[in-house]
Structures are given as structure tokens and as C-alpha cells.
Amino acid sequence: MRTTVDIPEGLIGEAIRLSHAKTKTMVIVLGLKELINRHKLEQLRALRGVLPLVVDVPKARGRRGR
């Protein structure tokens, strides 16, 4: 999709330098992917909690109870 945006030259230049992207398009795509990934990670962190964990170690290892 073609879109015209006004991005400060210093900002895009620093982003290209830090990301080693070859083009302005590539650095914008990388930035958008990073934004999406960070949001998804925050959603996963919000689900973090305490789960009761009951493990029968011998059964998990395939051994018969003694």
C-alpha cells in the first residue's frame, strides 16, 4: 500500500543507522512489526499469574509407582 507520510529526516536516519535497514520502507516495516510485537508481549504479560502445579514425577517419567 502506498502512503505518503512526513517523517523527520533525523528520526528516519537514526532508525536506518540503528536497524541497518537498506531502505526507508524497510525501516518503517521493521518499526511497525516491533510495535506490534511489543503490544502482543504486553498482552501475554497481562495473562501472567500463578497456576497451581501438581506434577506426579514418576508418572511423568513413565515409571510405575513403587
C-alpha positions as CSV (number, residue, x, y, z in Angstrom):
1,M,0.0,0.0,0.0
2,R,1.4,3.4,-0.9
3,T,1.1,6.1,1.7
4,T,2.7,9.5,2.0
5,V,3.9,10.4,5.4
6,D,6.0,13.3,6.7
7,I,8.8,11.7,8.9
8,P,11.6,13.9,10.4
9,E,14.8,13.2,8.4
10,G,16.8,12.8,11.6
11,L,14.4,10.3,13.0
12,I,14.4,8.1,9.9
13,G,18.1,8.5,9.5
14,E,18.8,7.3,13.0
15,A,16.4,4.4,12.6
16,I,18.1,3.3,9.4
17,R,21.5,3.5,11.1
18,L,20.4,1.5,14.2
19,S,18.5,-1.1,12.4
20,H,20.9,-1.5,9.4
21,A,17.9,-1.4,7.1
22,K,18.7,-0.9,3.5
23,T,15.7,1.4,2.7
24,K,13.3,3.7,4.4
25,T,10.4,1.3,3.6
26,M,12.3,-1.5,5.3
27,V,12.9,0.6,8.5
28,I,9.2,1.6,8.6
29,V,8.1,-2.0,8.2
30,L,10.6,-3.1,10.9
31,G,9.3,-0.4,13.2
32,L,5.7,-1.4,12.7
33,K,6.5,-5.1,13.3
34,E,8.3,-4.1,16.5
35,L,5.4,-2.1,17.7
36,I,3.0,-5.0,17.1
37,N,5.3,-7.5,18.8
38,R,5.7,-5.3,21.9
39,H,1.9,-4.9,22.2
40,K,1.4,-8.7,21.9
41,L,4.1,-9.3,24.5
42,E,2.4,-6.9,26.9
43,Q,-0.9,-8.8,26.3
44,L,0.9,-12.0,27.2
45,R,2.4,-10.4,30.3
46,A,-1.1,-9.3,31.5
47,L,-2.1,-13.0,31.4
48,R,0.8,-14.0,33.7
49,G,-0.4,-15.3,37.0
50,V,0.0,-18.1,39.5
51,L,-1.1,-21.5,38.4
52,P,-1.2,-24.4,40.9
53,L,1.1,-27.0,39.5
54,V,0.7,-30.6,40.6
55,V,3.2,-33.0,39.0
56,D,3.4,-36.7,39.5
57,V,7.1,-37.1,38.7
58,P,7.3,-40.9,38.5
59,K,4.2,-40.9,36.2
60,A,5.7,-38.1,34.1
61,R,8.9,-40.1,33.7
62,G,6.9,-43.2,32.7
63,R,7.7,-45.1,35.8
64,R,5.3,-47.2,37.8
65,G,4.5,-46.3,41.4
66,R,6.5,-48.2,44.0
